[in-house]
Amino acid sequence: MIVFAAFTPHTPLLLPPIGKDALQKMSSTADAMDRLGDELREARPDTIVIISAHATQHDGAFSANLHDSYLVDLRDFGDLTTSAEFEPNLSLIDAIQRAVRRAQIPFTLDSDSTLDYGTAVPLVALGANHLLPTLSVGSSDGCTIVPISFSNLSAKDHFAFGKTLKDVFANRKERIAVIASGDLSHALTSDAPAGYRPEGEIFDSAVRQAVVQASASQLLTLDEETVETAEECAYRPLLVLFGILDQIPASPEVLSYEHPFGVGYLVAQFRLDK
C-alpha cells in the first residue's frame, strides 16, 4: 500500500557539506525538504521507491537497480563525509518486473552498488530529520529501497509504466513511500547552466500548475519541443509518479518553488486521502 508520495529536487547543494553558503540562497527549498522529511518519517514506510533522473537509463526500456546493497558516495561533489547504506526490497523488485513485463512494457534490471545522486541526494536530505537512523537503514528491520529509472520512451509510456507500478503497490502489504526526484528547467536566468531560454519559464509554470491541479493530462499534453528546450530532468519522473497516483484520491501541496541559481527547484507532496 502507498502511504506517502512526493516530488523533490536532487541538487547536491541540498547537502550542507556540498551546498555550504549556497544553502542560504535556497532556504525555502531546504526548509521544505525538512518538512517533507518529517512527513516521511511519520508515514513509517517499510520501503521507499525512488524514481531518479540520473540512474542508468536505457533508450527503449525502464529499469530498476538490483543489488545486494546500495552505498551513498558523493565524493565526486567534494563530499567525503556523507555516507549511508541501504538494502533492496527484493520481493518488490521481482513483483515489479513480473507485472511490467506482463503488461508488455519494456523493462530491464541493472546492478550498481553505488546510488546515483538523483537517488542519493533526496534520501540523504530527507534523512537530515533523523529518518535514516530511525528506520535503521541497512539492518534487517529497516526501511528498504527500490531505485527506479525512466527511459527515452514516450510520455504516455511513462504514465502507463506508473499505472502498472500502482497496481503492484496496491496489492502489497508493506507500507510504500514513492518519491520522484528531478530539477526543473536549467534555463531560467542568463547565468543558469543552460543560459536563459523562455521555454524554461513556460515549462516550470506548466509543471507547477499540473502539480497543483494533480492533472496528468496537463503533463501529457506539454509541447515536446518546450520540454526539450527547457533543459529539465523532472518531466519523466513526474509522469511516472502521476501514473502511480492515477485515480488515487490525493491532495497535492507545493511546499516550495524557487530558482536561485537559474534551475527550478520544486518540492511537492501528494497527501493521500484516508
Buried (B, 14 or more C-beta within 10 A) or exposed (E): EBBBBBBBBBBBBBBBEBBEEBBEBBEBBBEBBBBBBBBBBEBEBBBBBBBBBBBBBBEEBBBBBBBEEBBBBBEEBEBEEBEBBBBBBEEBBEBBBEBBEEEEBBBBBBEBEBBBBBBBBBBBBBBBBEBBEEBEBBEEEBBBBBBBBBBEBEBEBBBBBBBBBBEBBEEBEBBBBBBBBBBBBBBBBEEBBBBBBEBBBBBBBBBBEBBEEBBBEBBBEBEEEBBEBBBBBBBBBBBBBBBBBBEBEBEBBBBBBBBBBBBBBBBBBBBBEE
